[in-house]
Amino acid sequence: MRNFATLFMQIQNLLISMSLNIVLKKGLNVPISGQAELRVSKTISPEVVAVQPDCFKGLLPRLLVKEGDPVLCGSPVLADKKNADILITSPVSGSVKQIVRGEKRKLLAVLIEPDGKQECVDFGKKDVNALDATSIKEALLQSGLWPVLVQRPYGIIADPQLSPRDIFVSAFNTAPLAADSAFCHAEELGAIKVGIAALSKLTPGAVHVSVNNPDSPFANLPLATTHVFKADKHPAGNVGVQISNIKPILKEQTVWTVSLAGLAAIGKLFLSGKLDLSRKVAVGGPMAIGASYVSTVPGAPMSALNAFIGNSDSDNIRVISGDVLSGRNVGLGGYLGFADEQITILLEGYEKELLGWCRPFRPKQYSHDHSYFSWLLPKKKYDMTTNLHGGPRAFLMNDDYYSKVLPMDIFPVFLAKACLAGDIDKMEKFGIYEVLPEDLATCEFVDPSKNNIQDMIAKGIDLMLKEMA
């Protein structure tokens, strides 16, 4: 009987060990040049900062300020019309310079001119251990930090009325030219621990933290369950992929996710009583001069990055807030996204090649399919451009082709086609609850049909939100 009990315990420990150590072999690392050096080369004190409603999926913005109004760091700027408790606050102190609107008076941005003083609303220091879930929610809502919590399915702002099954944090990033998580956030470890302590009171489940190295500074944090992903290919660093391999989302289940930057901001709020959204941002890409990190705040203008572009023709440069696969093309006139810790600068590809598809020796071109000889140089980095080298064509009906770069148990082709057709039943069947567009970015990159798979998924999610409301 004792031997049976011992065997049972060994099997149980083995199962727990397997769930905490996950090996992923599928994926793809895009060999693009321009990785940022691990140094902060510049602190950007922007002349204007943008609060952009489009950075918050699910937000129906209501304007709380008008041009000329003074604001402090932490002052409300926008509220959600559906839930007035959800606020978007200013990341700097100063005054409202301009309200930017687009077609049909859609609110695009609130431009705030900093005063250089960085005076903050005092929300009061709080001991997280002495607070209950209601008090923590109130603190996050009042400070404008609630939107750092993203709800899945669908990737919308978390609903304060819900209690999520679990909360997930990705402590590493595998996207092309991604910011190094340890370099950006290791100094904020104390605040991150406080953030985890706060979020652990908002869920009956666990706060899952995923790392790709057992020696990571974010491994084995108090009140968190650590999962070690033995994977070095993208999109293993996507929190959606991690959820799929830890504890998949089922129908009528809800989970929340938060980034390390969001966790650090939550921790600093309780430790200091003030809103602090400052962060290190990696600036890289084939066209970046002296690729490195800058210290700034979300909403900073891309025009402050002129030193990284030099004398290059700005009309031929694409500036992306985020990574090259799933970031937003904002141009030099745009602004850093609320959740982005990376800026990618690359060349617009307008040139056409004569018989390019049948020239096997192309030393400057990368091919995932071994169409060229790039596979003989696995460590080579390429000065990639935005050139698609062809146009859209018939969908390749071979799900195995895409599954090789997607470490999730879904059918990407069938899901994309279901989204394209607007078939909700099939979208549910093929995994719409588990993904966001960014999770299928590698499928889009290798797609020989040149389809915008991420756009298909995004439209499918919008349809689900509309029909399930």
TORKOL-4160 file (C-alpha; in steps of 0.2 Angstrom, whole numbers, padded with zeros to 4 digits, m for minus):
469
<pt num="1" X="0000" Y="0000" Z="0000"/>
<pt num="2" X="0014" Y="0012" Z="0004"/>
<pt num="3" X="0023" Y="0008" Z="m0013"/>
<pt num="4" X="0006" Y="0012" Z="m0022"/>
<pt num="5" X="0005" Y="0029" Z="m0012"/>
<pt num="6" X="0023" Y="0033" Z="m0017"/>
<pt num="7" X="0020" Y="0028" Z="m0035"/>
<pt num="8" X="0005" Y="0039" Z="m0035"/>
<pt num="9" X="0014" Y="0054" Z="m0028"/>
<pt num="10" X="0028" Y="0052" Z="m0041"/>
<pt num="11" X="0016" Y="0052" Z="m0055"/>
<pt num="12" X="0007" Y="0067" Z="m0048"/>
<pt num="13" X="0023" Y="0076" Z="m0046"/>
<pt num="14" X="0028" Y="0071" Z="m0064"/>
<pt num="15" X="0012" Y="0078" Z="m0071"/>
<pt num="16" X="0014" Y="0095" Z="m0062"/>
<pt num="17" X="0032" Y="0096" Z="m0068"/>
<pt num="18" X="0026" Y="0093" Z="m0086"/>
<pt num="19" X="0013" Y="0107" Z="m0084"/>
<pt num="20" X="0026" Y="0119" Z="m0078"/>
<pt num="21" X="0039" Y="0115" Z="m0091"/>
<pt num="22" X="0033" Y="0116" Z="m0109"/>
<pt num="23" X="0043" Y="0112" Z="m0124"/>
<pt num="24" X="0038" Y="0120" Z="m0141"/>
<pt num="25" X="0046" Y="0116" Z="m0157"/>
<pt num="26" X="0035" Y="0124" Z="m0169"/>
<pt num="27" X="0037" Y="0142" Z="m0174"/>
<pt num="28" X="0048" Y="0154" Z="m0184"/>
<pt num="29" X="0061" Y="0167" Z="m0180"/>
<pt num="30" X="0061" Y="0180" Z="m0194"/>
<pt num="31" X="0079" Y="0184" Z="m0198"/>
<pt num="32" X="0078" Y="0203" Z="m0199"/>
<pt num="33" X="0092" Y="0215" Z="m0196"/>
<pt num="34" X="0093" Y="0229" Z="m0184"/>
<pt num="35" X="0092" Y="0222" Z="m0166"/>
<pt num="36" X="0093" Y="0236" Z="m0153"/>
<pt num="37" X="0108" Y="0236" Z="m0142"/>
<pt num="38" X="0105" Y="0234" Z="m0124"/>
<pt num="39" X="0108" Y="0252" Z="m0119"/>
<pt num="40" X="0097" Y="0267" Z="m0117"/>
<pt num="41" X="0104" Y="0280" Z="m0129"/>
<pt num="42" X="0091" Y="0294" Z="m0127"/>
<pt num="43" X="0078" Y="0300" Z="m0114"/>
<pt num="44" X="0063" Y="0307" Z="m0124"/>
<pt num="45" X="0055" Y="0322" Z="m0116"/>
<pt num="46" X="0041" Y="0324" Z="m0130"/>
<pt num="47" X="0034" Y="0341" Z="m0135"/>
<pt num="48" X="0017" Y="0332" Z="m0136"/>
<pt num="49" X="0009" Y="0316" Z="m0130"/>
<pt num="50" X="m0006" Y="0307" Z="m0138"/>
<pt num="51" X="m0020" Y="0298" Z="m0129"/>
<pt num="52" X="m0027" Y="0287" Z="m0143"/>
<pt num="53" X="m0043" Y="0278" Z="m0140"/>
<pt num="54" X="m0039" Y="0265" Z="m0154"/>
<pt num="55" X="m0026" Y="0258" Z="m0142"/>
<pt num="56" X="m0040" Y="0251" Z="m0131"/>
<pt num="57" X="m0050" Y="0238" Z="m0140"/>
<pt num="58" X="m0068" Y="0238" Z="m0134"/>
<pt num="59" X="m0068" Y="0256" Z="m0128"/>
<pt num="60" X="m0082" Y="0267" Z="m0133"/>
<pt num="61" X="m0073" Y="0284" Z="m0129"/>
<pt num="62" X="m0082" Y="0299" Z="m0120"/>
<pt num="63" X="m0071" Y="0315" Z="m0120"/>
<pt num="64" X="m0069" Y="0322" Z="m0102"/>
<pt num="65" X="m0058" Y="0337" Z="m0107"/>
<pt num="66" X="m0058" Y="0351" Z="m0119"/>
<pt num="67" X="m0044" Y="0361" Z="m0128"/>
<pt num="68" X="m0034" Y="0372" Z="m0116"/>
<pt num="69" X="m0039" Y="0362" Z="m0100"/>
<pt num="70" X="m0024" Y="0359" Z="m0088"/>
<pt num="71" X="m0021" Y="0340" Z="m0083"/>
<pt num="72" X="m0010" Y="0331" Z="m0071"/>
<pt num="73" X="m0002" Y="0314" Z="m0073"/>
<pt num="74" X="m0016" Y="0303" Z="m0069"/>
<pt num="75" X="m0030" Y="0315" Z="m0073"/>
<pt num="76" X="m0045" Y="0308" Z="m0083"/>
<pt num="77" X="m0045" Y="0311" Z="m0101"/>
<pt num="78" X="m0057" Y="0298" Z="m0108"/>
<pt num="79" X="m0071" Y="0287" Z="m0101"/>
<pt num="80" X="m0080" Y="0272" Z="m0108"/>
<pt num="81" X="m0098" Y="0276" Z="m0113"/>
<pt num="82" X="m0103" Y="0258" Z="m0109"/>
<pt num="83" X="m0094" Y="0258" Z="m0091"/>
<pt num="84" X="m0091" Y="0275" Z="m0084"/>
<pt num="85" X="m0079" Y="0268" Z="m0071"/>
<pt num="86" X="m0066" Y="0264" Z="m0084"/>
<pt num="87" X="m0055" Y="0279" Z="m0087"/>
<pt num="88" X="m0040" Y="0283" Z="m0098"/>
<pt num="89" X="m0029" Y="0296" Z="m0089"/>
<pt num="90" X="m0015" Y="0307" Z="m0095"/>
<pt num="91" X="0003" Y="0300" Z="m0094"/>
<pt num="92" X="0010" Y="0317" Z="m0091"/>
<pt num="93" X="0006" Y="0334" Z="m0083"/>
<pt num="94" X="0002" Y="0349" Z="m0094"/>
<pt num="95" X="m0012" Y="0355" Z="m0105"/>
<pt num="96" X="m0024" Y="0349" Z="m0118"/>
<pt num="97" X="m0017" Y="0356" Z="m0135"/>
<pt num="98" X="m0028" Y="0348" Z="m0147"/>
<pt num="99" X="m0043" Y="0336" Z="m0150"/>
<pt num="100" X="m0040" Y="0326" Z="m0166"/>
<pt num="101" X="m0055" Y="0319" Z="m0175"/>
<pt num="102" X="m0057" Y="0309" Z="m0191"/>
<pt num="103" X="m0071" Y="0305" Z="m0203"/>
<pt num="104" X="m0088" Y="0307" Z="m0195"/>
<pt num="105" X="m0080" Y="0316" Z="m0181"/>
<pt num="106" X="m0072" Y="0300" Z="m0174"/>
<pt num="107" X="m0061" Y="0304" Z="m0160"/>
<pt num="108" X="m0043" Y="0299" Z="m0165"/>
<pt num="109" X="m0032" Y="0307" Z="m0151"/>
<pt num="110" X="m0031" Y="0319" Z="m0137"/>
<pt num="111" X="m0014" Y="0329" Z="m0139"/>
<pt num="112" X="m0007" Y="0334" Z="m0122"/>
<pt num="113" X="0007" Y="0347" Z="m0121"/>
<pt num="114" X="0018" Y="0342" Z="m0106"/>
<pt num="115" X="0024" Y="0356" Z="m0094"/>
<pt num="116" X="0040" Y="0347" Z="m0089"/>
<pt num="117" X="0035" Y="0347" Z="m0071"/>
<pt num="118" X="0027" Y="0330" Z="m0071"/>
<pt num="119" X="0015" Y="0334" Z="m0057"/>
<pt num="120" X="0004" Y="0319" Z="m0052"/>
<pt num="121" X="m0013" Y="0315" Z="m0045"/>
<pt num="122" X="m0009" Y="0308" Z="m0028"/>
<pt num="123" X="m0020" Y="0292" Z="m0026"/>
<pt num="124" X="m0012" Y="0287" Z="m0010"/>
<pt num="125" X="0001" Y="0274" Z="m0005"/>
<pt num="126" X="m0008" Y="0257" Z="m0001"/>
<pt num="127" X="m0003" Y="0241" Z="0007"/>
<pt num="128" X="m0009" Y="0228" Z="m0006"/>
<pt num="129" X="m0009" Y="0214" Z="0008"/>
<pt num="130" X="m0022" Y="0224" Z="0018"/>
<pt num="131" X="m0034" Y="0227" Z="0003"/>
<pt num="132" X="m0048" Y="0217" Z="m0004"/>
<pt num="133" X="m0052" Y="0214" Z="m0022"/>
<pt num="134" X="m0065" Y="0228" Z="m0022"/>
<pt num="135" X="m0052" Y="0241" Z="m0016"/>
<pt num="136" X="m0039" Y="0235" Z="m0028"/>
<pt num="137" X="m0052" Y="0237" Z="m0043"/>
<pt num="138" X="m0056" Y="0254" Z="m0037"/>
<pt num="139" X="m0038" Y="0260" Z="m0036"/>
<pt num="140" X="m0034" Y="0253" Z="m0054"/>
<pt num="141" X="m0050" Y="0261" Z="m0061"/>
<pt num="142" X="m0047" Y="0278" Z="m0053"/>
<pt num="143" X="m0029" Y="0279" Z="m0059"/>
<pt num="144" X="m0033" Y="0274" Z="m0077"/>
<pt num="145" X="m0023" Y="0258" Z="m0075"/>
<pt num="146" X="m0037" Y="0246" Z="m0078"/>
<pt num="147" X="m0035" Y="0246" Z="m0097"/>
<pt num="148" X="m0018" Y="0237" Z="m0094"/>
<pt num="149" X="m0029" Y="0221" Z="m0091"/>
<pt num="150" X="m0034" Y="0213" Z="m0107"/>
<pt num="151" X="m0049" Y="0201" Z="m0107"/>
<pt num="152" X="m0049" Y="0185" Z="m0118"/>
<pt num="153" X="m0058" Y="0180" Z="m0128"/>
<pt num="154" X="m0057" Y="0194" Z="m0140"/>
<pt num="155" X="m0043" Y="0205" Z="m0133"/>
<pt num="156" X="m0054" Y="0219" Z="m0126"/>
<pt num="157" X="m0053" Y="0229" Z="m0110"/>
<pt num="158" X="m0056" Y="0218" Z="m0095"/>
<pt num="159" X="m0074" Y="0219" Z="m0088"/>
<pt num="160" X="m0073" Y="0225" Z="m0069"/>
<pt num="161" X="m0089" Y="0216" Z="m0065"/>
<pt num="162" X="m0081" Y="0199" Z="m0070"/>
<pt num="163" X="m0070" Y="0187" Z="m0060"/>
<pt num="164" X="m0058" Y="0179" Z="m0072"/>
<pt num="165" X="m0054" Y="0161" Z="m0072"/>
<pt num="166" X="m0035" Y="0165" Z="m0072"/>
<pt num="167" X="m0023" Y="0179" Z="m0076"/>
<pt num="168" X="m0008" Y="0176" Z="m0087"/>
<pt num="169" X="0008" Y="0186" Z="m0089"/>
<pt num="170" X="0021" Y="0183" Z="m0103"/>
<pt num="171" X="0038" Y="0187" Z="m0096"/>
<pt num="172" X="0048" Y="0185" Z="m0112"/>
<pt num="173" X="0045" Y="0191" Z="m0130"/>
<pt num="174" X="0050" Y="0181" Z="m0146"/>
<pt num="175" X="0044" Y="0194" Z="m0159"/>
<pt num="176" X="0056" Y="0200" Z="m0172"/>
<pt num="177" X="0068" Y="0213" Z="m0164"/>
<pt num="178" X="0058" Y="0212" Z="m0148"/>
<pt num="179" X="0063" Y="0222" Z="m0133"/>
<pt num="180" X="0073" Y="0212" Z="m0120"/>
<pt num="181" X="0061" Y="0209" Z="m0105"/>
<pt num="182" X="0075" Y="0207" Z="m0092"/>
<pt num="183" X="0084" Y="0223" Z="m0098"/>
<pt num="184" X="0067" Y="0233" Z="m0098"/>
<pt num="185" X="0060" Y="0227" Z="m0082"/>
<pt num="186" X="0072" Y="0218" Z="m0070"/>
<pt num="187" X="0075" Y="0235" Z="m0061"/>
<pt num="188" X="0056" Y="0235" Z="m0058"/>
<pt num="189" X="0055" Y="0218" Z="m0050"/>
<pt num="190" X="0049" Y="0225" Z="m0033"/>
<pt num="191" X="0035" Y="0234" Z="m0041"/>
<pt num="192" X="0031" Y="0218" Z="m0052"/>
<pt num="193" X="0029" Y="0208" Z="m0036"/>
<pt num="194" X="0017" Y="0220" Z="m0029"/>
<pt num="195" X="0007" Y="0220" Z="m0045"/>
<pt num="196" X="0006" Y="0201" Z="m0044"/>
<pt num="197" X="0000" Y="0202" Z="m0026"/>
<pt num="198" X="m0014" Y="0214" Z="m0031"/>
<pt num="199" X="m0020" Y="0204" Z="m0046"/>
<pt num="200" X="m0019" Y="0188" Z="m0036"/>
<pt num="201" X="m0034" Y="0194" Z="m0027"/>
<pt num="202" X="m0044" Y="0197" Z="m0042"/>
<pt num="203" X="m0046" Y="0179" Z="m0048"/>
<pt num="204" X="m0051" Y="0163" Z="m0039"/>
<pt num="205" X="m0038" Y="0154" Z="m0050"/>
<pt num="206" X="m0019" Y="0158" Z="m0052"/>
<pt num="207" X="m0008" Y="0171" Z="m0059"/>
<pt num="208" X="0002" Y="0162" Z="m0072"/>
<pt num="209" X="0019" Y="0169" Z="m0077"/>
<pt num="210" X="0028" Y="0161" Z="m0092"/>
<pt num="211" X="0047" Y="0162" Z="m0094"/>
<pt num="212" X="0059" Y="0155" Z="m0106"/>
<pt num="213" X="0073" Y="0152" Z="m0094"/>
<pt num="214" X="0072" Y="0145" Z="m0077"/>
<pt num="215" X="0085" Y="0158" Z="m0071"/>
<pt num="216" X="0075" Y="0172" Z="m0077"/>
<pt num="217" X="0072" Y="0186" Z="m0064"/>
<pt num="218" X="0054" Y="0184" Z="m0066"/>
<pt num="219" X="0054" Y="0165" Z="m0062"/>
<pt num="220" X="0047" Y="0159" Z="m0046"/>
<pt num="221" X="0039" Y="0175" Z="m0040"/>
<pt num="222" X="0028" Y="0175" Z="m0024"/>
<pt num="223" X="0010" Y="0171" Z="m0027"/>
<pt num="224" X="0013" Y="0167" Z="m0045"/>
<pt num="225" X="0013" Y="0150" Z="m0054"/>
<pt num="226" X="0029" Y="0149" Z="m0065"/>
<pt num="227" X="0029" Y="0140" Z="m0082"/>
<pt num="228" X="0046" Y="0137" Z="m0091"/>
<pt num="229" X="0044" Y="0137" Z="m0110"/>
<pt num="230" X="0058" Y="0128" Z="m0118"/>
<pt num="231" X="0056" Y="0137" Z="m0135"/>
<pt num="232" X="0066" Y="0150" Z="m0144"/>
<pt num="233" X="0054" Y="0153" Z="m0159"/>
<pt num="234" X="0040" Y="0165" Z="m0162"/>
<pt num="235" X="0026" Y="0166" Z="m0157"/>
<pt num="236" X="0031" Y="0156" Z="m0141"/>
<pt num="237" X="0032" Y="0173" Z="m0132"/>
<pt num="238" X="0014" Y="0177" Z="m0136"/>
<pt num="239" X="0003" Y="0176" Z="m0121"/>
<pt num="240" X="m0011" Y="0168" Z="m0132"/>
<pt num="241" X="0001" Y="0153" Z="m0137"/>
<pt num="242" X="0005" Y="0151" Z="m0118"/>
<pt num="243" X="m0013" Y="0150" Z="m0113"/>
<pt num="244" X="m0016" Y="0137" Z="m0126"/>
<pt num="245" X="m0002" Y="0126" Z="m0120"/>
<pt num="246" X="m0006" Y="0129" Z="m0101"/>
<pt num="247" X="m0024" Y="0130" Z="m0099"/>
<pt num="248" X="m0034" Y="0133" Z="m0115"/>
<pt num="249" X="m0049" Y="0145" Z="m0115"/>
<pt num="250" X="m0066" Y="0136" Z="m0117"/>
<pt num="251" X="m0083" Y="0143" Z="m0122"/>
<pt num="252" X="m0090" Y="0155" Z="m0108"/>
<pt num="253" X="m0074" Y="0156" Z="m0099"/>
<pt num="254" X="m0064" Y="0172" Z="m0097"/>
<pt num="255" X="m0046" Y="0175" Z="m0093"/>
<pt num="256" X="m0036" Y="0191" Z="m0091"/>
<pt num="257" X="m0019" Y="0195" Z="m0097"/>
<pt num="258" X="m0006" Y="0209" Z="m0092"/>
<pt num="259" X="0011" Y="0214" Z="m0098"/>
<pt num="260" X="0026" Y="0216" Z="m0088"/>
<pt num="261" X="0025" Y="0235" Z="m0091"/>
<pt num="262" X="0007" Y="0234" Z="m0085"/>
<pt num="263" X="0012" Y="0224" Z="m0069"/>
<pt num="264" X="0026" Y="0236" Z="m0065"/>
<pt num="265" X="0014" Y="0251" Z="m0067"/>
<pt num="266" X="0002" Y="0243" Z="m0055"/>
<pt num="267" X="0015" Y="0240" Z="m0042"/>
<pt num="268" X="0022" Y="0257" Z="m0043"/>
<pt num="269" X="0004" Y="0264" Z="m0041"/>
<pt num="270" X="0002" Y="0255" Z="m0024"/>
<pt num="271" X="0020" Y="0259" Z="m0019"/>
<pt num="272" X="0020" Y="0277" Z="m0023"/>
<pt num="273" X="0002" Y="0282" Z="m0025"/>
<pt num="274" X="0006" Y="0289" Z="m0042"/>
<pt num="275" X="0004" Y="0284" Z="m0060"/>
<pt num="276" X="0020" Y="0280" Z="m0069"/>
<pt num="277" X="0019" Y="0274" Z="m0086"/>
<pt num="278" X="0037" Y="0277" Z="m0091"/>
<pt num="279" X="0046" Y="0263" Z="m0100"/>
<pt num="280" X="0061" Y="0258" Z="m0110"/>
<pt num="281" X="0057" Y="0256" Z="m0129"/>
<pt num="282" X="0068" Y="0246" Z="m0141"/>
<pt num="283" X="0070" Y="0256" Z="m0157"/>
<pt num="284" X="0077" Y="0244" Z="m0171"/>
<pt num="285" X="0075" Y="0238" Z="m0189"/>
<pt num="286" X="0085" Y="0238" Z="m0205"/>
<pt num="287" X="0084" Y="0257" Z="m0207"/>
<pt num="288" X="0087" Y="0261" Z="m0189"/>
<pt num="289" X="0104" Y="0271" Z="m0186"/>
<pt num="290" X="0112" Y="0266" Z="m0170"/>
<pt num="291" X="0098" Y="0254" Z="m0165"/>
<pt num="292" X="0096" Y="0255" Z="m0146"/>
<pt num="293" X="0083" Y="0259" Z="m0132"/>
<pt num="294" X="0075" Y="0275" Z="m0127"/>
<pt num="295" X="0066" Y="0280" Z="m0111"/>
<pt num="296" X="0049" Y="0288" Z="m0114"/>
<pt num="297" X="0030" Y="0286" Z="m0111"/>
<pt num="298" X="0016" Y="0279" Z="m0121"/>
<pt num="299" X="0009" Y="0292" Z="m0134"/>
<pt num="300" X="0026" Y="0299" Z="m0137"/>
<pt num="301" X="0028" Y="0306" Z="m0155"/>
<pt num="302" X="0038" Y="0296" Z="m0168"/>
<pt num="303" X="0045" Y="0313" Z="m0174"/>
<pt num="304" X="0056" Y="0312" Z="m0159"/>
<pt num="305" X="0066" Y="0298" Z="m0167"/>
<pt num="306" X="0073" Y="0308" Z="m0181"/>
<pt num="307" X="0091" Y="0304" Z="m0174"/>
<pt num="308" X="0087" Y="0285" Z="m0178"/>
<pt num="309" X="0082" Y="0289" Z="m0196"/>
<pt num="310" X="0096" Y="0302" Z="m0201"/>
<pt num="311" X="0095" Y="0309" Z="m0219"/>
<pt num="312" X="0084" Y="0295" Z="m0226"/>
<pt num="313" X="0070" Y="0299" Z="m0237"/>
<pt num="314" X="0055" Y="0299" Z="m0225"/>
<pt num="315" X="0043" Y="0295" Z="m0239"/>
<pt num="316" X="0052" Y="0278" Z="m0241"/>
<pt num="317" X="0052" Y="0274" Z="m0223"/>
<pt num="318" X="0039" Y="0264" Z="m0213"/>
<pt num="319" X="0039" Y="0267" Z="m0194"/>
<pt num="320" X="0029" Y="0254" Z="m0185"/>
<pt num="321" X="0023" Y="0255" Z="m0167"/>
<pt num="322" X="0026" Y="0237" Z="m0161"/>
<pt num="323" X="0035" Y="0223" Z="m0170"/>
<pt num="324" X="0036" Y="0220" Z="m0189"/>
<pt num="325" X="0024" Y="0206" Z="m0190"/>
<pt num="326" X="0009" Y="0213" Z="m0180"/>
<pt num="327" X="0013" Y="0231" Z="m0176"/>
<pt num="328" X="0004" Y="0247" Z="m0182"/>
<pt num="329" X="0011" Y="0257" Z="m0197"/>
<pt num="330" X="0010" Y="0275" Z="m0189"/>
<pt num="331" X="0023" Y="0284" Z="m0199"/>
<pt num="332" X="0034" Y="0298" Z="m0193"/>
<pt num="333" X="0018" Y="0308" Z="m0189"/>
<pt num="334" X="0011" Y="0295" Z="m0177"/>
<pt num="335" X="0013" Y="0290" Z="m0159"/>
<pt num="336" X="0019" Y="0276" Z="m0148"/>
<pt num="337" X="0005" Y="0264" Z="m0144"/>
<pt num="338" X="m0001" Y="0262" Z="m0126"/>
<pt num="339" X="0005" Y="0244" Z="m0124"/>
<pt num="340" X="0020" Y="0245" Z="m0136"/>
<pt num="341" X="0038" Y="0243" Z="m0130"/>
<pt num="342" X="0046" Y="0242" Z="m0148"/>
<pt num="343" X="0047" Y="0253" Z="m0163"/>
<pt num="344" X="0053" Y="0246" Z="m0180"/>
<pt num="345" X="0060" Y="0256" Z="m0194"/>
<pt num="346" X="0061" Y="0248" Z="m0211"/>
<pt num="347" X="0061" Y="0253" Z="m0230"/>
<pt num="348" X="0046" Y="0253" Z="m0240"/>
<pt num="349" X="0048" Y="0241" Z="m0254"/>
<pt num="350" X="0041" Y="0248" Z="m0271"/>
<pt num="351" X="0054" Y="0240" Z="m0283"/>
<pt num="352" X="0048" Y="0226" Z="m0295"/>
<pt num="353" X="0060" Y="0211" Z="m0299"/>
<pt num="354" X="0060" Y="0203" Z="m0317"/>
<pt num="355" X="0057" Y="0185" Z="m0315"/>
<pt num="356" X="0061" Y="0186" Z="m0296"/>
<pt num="357" X="0052" Y="0170" Z="m0292"/>
<pt num="358" X="0063" Y="0159" Z="m0303"/>
<pt num="359" X="0080" Y="0166" Z="m0298"/>
<pt num="360" X="0086" Y="0153" Z="m0285"/>
<pt num="361" X="0102" Y="0163" Z="m0281"/>
<pt num="362" X="0097" Y="0178" Z="m0271"/>
<pt num="363" X="0109" Y="0181" Z="m0257"/>
<pt num="364" X="0099" Y="0196" Z="m0250"/>
<pt num="365" X="0083" Y="0188" Z="m0249"/>
<pt num="366" X="0076" Y="0176" Z="m0236"/>
<pt num="367" X="0064" Y="0162" Z="m0240"/>
<pt num="368" X="0055" Y="0151" Z="m0227"/>
<pt num="369" X="0052" Y="0138" Z="m0241"/>
<pt num="370" X="0070" Y="0135" Z="m0246"/>
<pt num="371" X="0066" Y="0143" Z="m0263"/>
<pt num="372" X="0082" Y="0152" Z="m0262"/>
<pt num="373" X="0099" Y="0147" Z="m0254"/>
<pt num="374" X="0096" Y="0157" Z="m0238"/>
<pt num="375" X="0094" Y="0141" Z="m0229"/>
<pt num="376" X="0112" Y="0138" Z="m0231"/>
<pt num="377" X="0116" Y="0153" Z="m0220"/>
<pt num="378" X="0104" Y="0150" Z="m0205"/>
<pt num="379" X="0113" Y="0164" Z="m0194"/>
<pt num="380" X="0112" Y="0178" Z="m0208"/>
<pt num="381" X="0101" Y="0193" Z="m0205"/>
<pt num="382" X="0092" Y="0202" Z="m0219"/>
<pt num="383" X="0088" Y="0220" Z="m0223"/>
<pt num="384" X="0070" Y="0216" Z="m0226"/>
<pt num="385" X="0058" Y="0229" Z="m0233"/>
<pt num="386" X="0039" Y="0229" Z="m0235"/>
<pt num="387" X="0039" Y="0222" Z="m0252"/>
<pt num="388" X="0027" Y="0207" Z="m0254"/>
<pt num="389" X="0035" Y="0201" Z="m0270"/>
<pt num="390" X="0018" Y="0197" Z="m0277"/>
<pt num="391" X="0000" Y="0200" Z="m0274"/>
<pt num="392" X="m0015" Y="0190" Z="m0266"/>
<pt num="393" X="m0020" Y="0174" Z="m0274"/>
<pt num="394" X="m0030" Y="0158" Z="m0270"/>
<pt num="395" X="m0029" Y="0152" Z="m0252"/>
<pt num="396" X="m0017" Y="0137" Z="m0250"/>
<pt num="397" X="m0028" Y="0123" Z="m0244"/>
<pt num="398" X="m0014" Y="0114" Z="m0233"/>
<pt num="399" X="m0017" Y="0117" Z="m0215"/>
<pt num="400" X="0000" Y="0108" Z="m0210"/>
<pt num="401" X="0009" Y="0121" Z="m0220"/>
<pt num="402" X="0004" Y="0135" Z="m0207"/>
<pt num="403" X="0003" Y="0124" Z="m0192"/>
<pt num="404" X="0022" Y="0122" Z="m0193"/>
<pt num="405" X="0024" Y="0140" Z="m0188"/>
<pt num="406" X="0010" Y="0140" Z="m0175"/>
<pt num="407" X="0012" Y="0130" Z="m0159"/>
<pt num="408" X="m0007" Y="0130" Z="m0155"/>
<pt num="409" X="m0019" Y="0116" Z="m0156"/>
<pt num="410" X="m0030" Y="0125" Z="m0169"/>
<pt num="411" X="m0033" Y="0124" Z="m0188"/>
<pt num="412" X="m0027" Y="0141" Z="m0194"/>
<pt num="413" X="m0033" Y="0140" Z="m0212"/>
<pt num="414" X="m0051" Y="0134" Z="m0208"/>
<pt num="415" X="m0052" Y="0147" Z="m0194"/>
<pt num="416" X="m0047" Y="0161" Z="m0206"/>
<pt num="417" X="m0059" Y="0155" Z="m0219"/>
<pt num="418" X="m0073" Y="0154" Z="m0206"/>
<pt num="419" X="m0069" Y="0172" Z="m0201"/>
<pt num="420" X="m0069" Y="0177" Z="m0220"/>
<pt num="421" X="m0086" Y="0169" Z="m0222"/>
<pt num="422" X="m0093" Y="0176" Z="m0206"/>
<pt num="423" X="m0098" Y="0158" Z="m0200"/>
<pt num="424" X="m0099" Y="0160" Z="m0181"/>
<pt num="425" X="m0102" Y="0141" Z="m0178"/>
<pt num="426" X="m0086" Y="0136" Z="m0188"/>
<pt num="427" X="m0077" Y="0151" Z="m0180"/>
<pt num="428" X="m0081" Y="0143" Z="m0163"/>
<pt num="429" X="m0077" Y="0126" Z="m0168"/>
<pt num="430" X="m0059" Y="0131" Z="m0175"/>
<pt num="431" X="m0053" Y="0141" Z="m0161"/>
<pt num="432" X="m0059" Y="0159" Z="m0161"/>
<pt num="433" X="m0059" Y="0160" Z="m0142"/>
<pt num="434" X="m0041" Y="0156" Z="m0141"/>
<pt num="435" X="m0033" Y="0168" Z="m0153"/>
<pt num="436" X="m0030" Y="0186" Z="m0157"/>
<pt num="437" X="m0023" Y="0192" Z="m0174"/>
<pt num="438" X="m0005" Y="0193" Z="m0167"/>
<pt num="439" X="m0005" Y="0174" Z="m0164"/>
<pt num="440" X="m0007" Y="0170" Z="m0182"/>
<pt num="441" X="0006" Y="0183" Z="m0188"/>
<pt num="442" X="0019" Y="0170" Z="m0192"/>
<pt num="443" X="0006" Y="0161" Z="m0203"/>
<pt num="444" X="0003" Y="0177" Z="m0212"/>
<pt num="445" X="0022" Y="0179" Z="m0215"/>
<pt num="446" X="0024" Y="0162" Z="m0223"/>
<pt num="447" X="0008" Y="0162" Z="m0233"/>
<pt num="448" X="0012" Y="0160" Z="m0251"/>
<pt num="449" X="m0005" Y="0167" Z="m0255"/>
<pt num="450" X="m0001" Y="0184" Z="m0248"/>
<pt num="451" X="m0017" Y="0185" Z="m0238"/>
<pt num="452" X="m0020" Y="0197" Z="m0223"/>
<pt num="453" X="m0024" Y="0183" Z="m0211"/>
<pt num="454" X="m0023" Y="0194" Z="m0196"/>
<pt num="455" X="m0036" Y="0206" Z="m0204"/>
<pt num="456" X="m0047" Y="0191" Z="m0206"/>
<pt num="457" X="m0046" Y="0186" Z="m0188"/>
<pt num="458" X="m0049" Y="0204" Z="m0182"/>
<pt num="459" X="m0065" Y="0205" Z="m0193"/>
<pt num="460" X="m0070" Y="0188" Z="m0186"/>
<pt num="461" X="m0067" Y="0194" Z="m0168"/>
<pt num="462" X="m0077" Y="0210" Z="m0172"/>
<pt num="463" X="m0091" Y="0200" Z="m0178"/>
<pt num="464" X="m0091" Y="0189" Z="m0163"/>
<pt num="465" X="m0092" Y="0205" Z="m0152"/>
<pt num="466" X="m0106" Y="0211" Z="m0162"/>
<pt num="467" X="m0117" Y="0195" Z="m0162"/>
<pt num="468" X="m0113" Y="0190" Z="m0144"/>
<pt num="469" X="m0117" Y="0207" Z="m0136"/>
